[in-house]
Amino acid sequence: MKKQENIFLSVLTPEKTVVEVQVSKVELPASKGRFVVLRDHAPVITSLEEGDVVYETAGGEERLHVLIGFAEVNENVVTVCARI
């Protein structure tokens, strides 16, 4: 991966860790509308609605459908806790 592509994405469910990967961007289905997280995004905690978490890895775009949950963005780490 290129140096600027260093956001760490972690997706957790009540049962297990589903995703742990370095990404260049993450798009989240937040309760107040979808938004994209890029490197050096401001810290935020948001609730999530049903929709796809879309993320870009070195291998291309990937999607994970979530039912409900929340996400935290802090210091280039995106942590999603959700039901899938």
C-alpha positions in Angstrom: 0.0 0.0 0.0 1.1 3.6 -0.6 2.1 5.6 2.5 -1.0 7.9 2.4 -3.2 4.8 2.5 -2.9 4.1 6.2 -6.2 4.2 7.9 -6.7 1.1 10.0 -10.3 -0.3 9.8 -11.6 -2.7 12.5 -15.1 -4.1 12.3 -16.4 -5.9 15.3 -19.7 -7.8 16.0 -20.9 -9.1 19.3 -19.6 -12.5 18.2 -16.2 -11.8 16.6 -13.9 -9.5 14.8 -14.9 -9.4 11.1 -12.4 -7.1 9.5 -9.0 -5.8 10.4 -7.3 -4.1 7.4 -5.4 -1.1 6.2 -7.5 1.1 3.9 -7.3 4.4 2.0 -10.9 5.4 2.8 -14.0 4.2 4.5 -17.6 5.2 3.7 -20.0 4.8 6.6 -23.9 4.7 6.7 -24.2 7.1 9.6 -27.6 8.0 11.1 -27.4 11.5 9.8 -26.2 10.5 6.3 -23.4 8.7 4.7 -19.9 10.1 5.1 -16.4 9.3 3.9 -13.4 9.0 6.2 -10.0 9.8 4.7 -6.6 10.1 6.4 -6.4 12.6 9.2 -10.2 12.9 9.5 -11.3 14.7 12.6 -12.2 12.5 15.6 -15.9 11.5 15.6 -18.3 9.0 17.2 -21.5 8.3 15.3 -24.4 5.9 15.3 -24.9 3.7 12.2 -28.0 2.8 10.3 -28.6 -0.2 8.1 -26.4 0.0 5.0 -23.0 -0.8 3.5 -19.6 0.0 5.0 -17.5 0.6 1.9 -13.8 0.6 2.1 -10.9 0.7 -0.3 -8.0 -1.7 0.2 -4.9 -2.3 -2.0 -7.0 -5.0 -3.7 -9.9 -2.8 -4.5 -13.3 -1.8 -3.1 -15.0 -4.0 -0.6 -18.4 -3.8 1.1 -19.8 -5.1 4.4 -23.5 -4.8 5.1 -24.4 -3.7 8.7 -27.8 -3.6 10.4 -27.1 -1.1 13.2 -24.2 0.0 15.3 -21.7 2.8 15.9 -18.3 3.9 14.7 -15.4 5.8 16.2 -12.8 7.7 14.1 -9.7 8.7 16.0 -6.1 9.2 14.9 -6.5 7.3 11.5 -8.2 4.4 13.2 -11.9 3.6 12.3 -13.6 1.2 14.7 -17.0 -0.1 13.8 -19.1 -2.0 16.3 -22.2 -3.4 14.5 -24.6 -6.2 14.0 -24.3 -7.7 10.5 
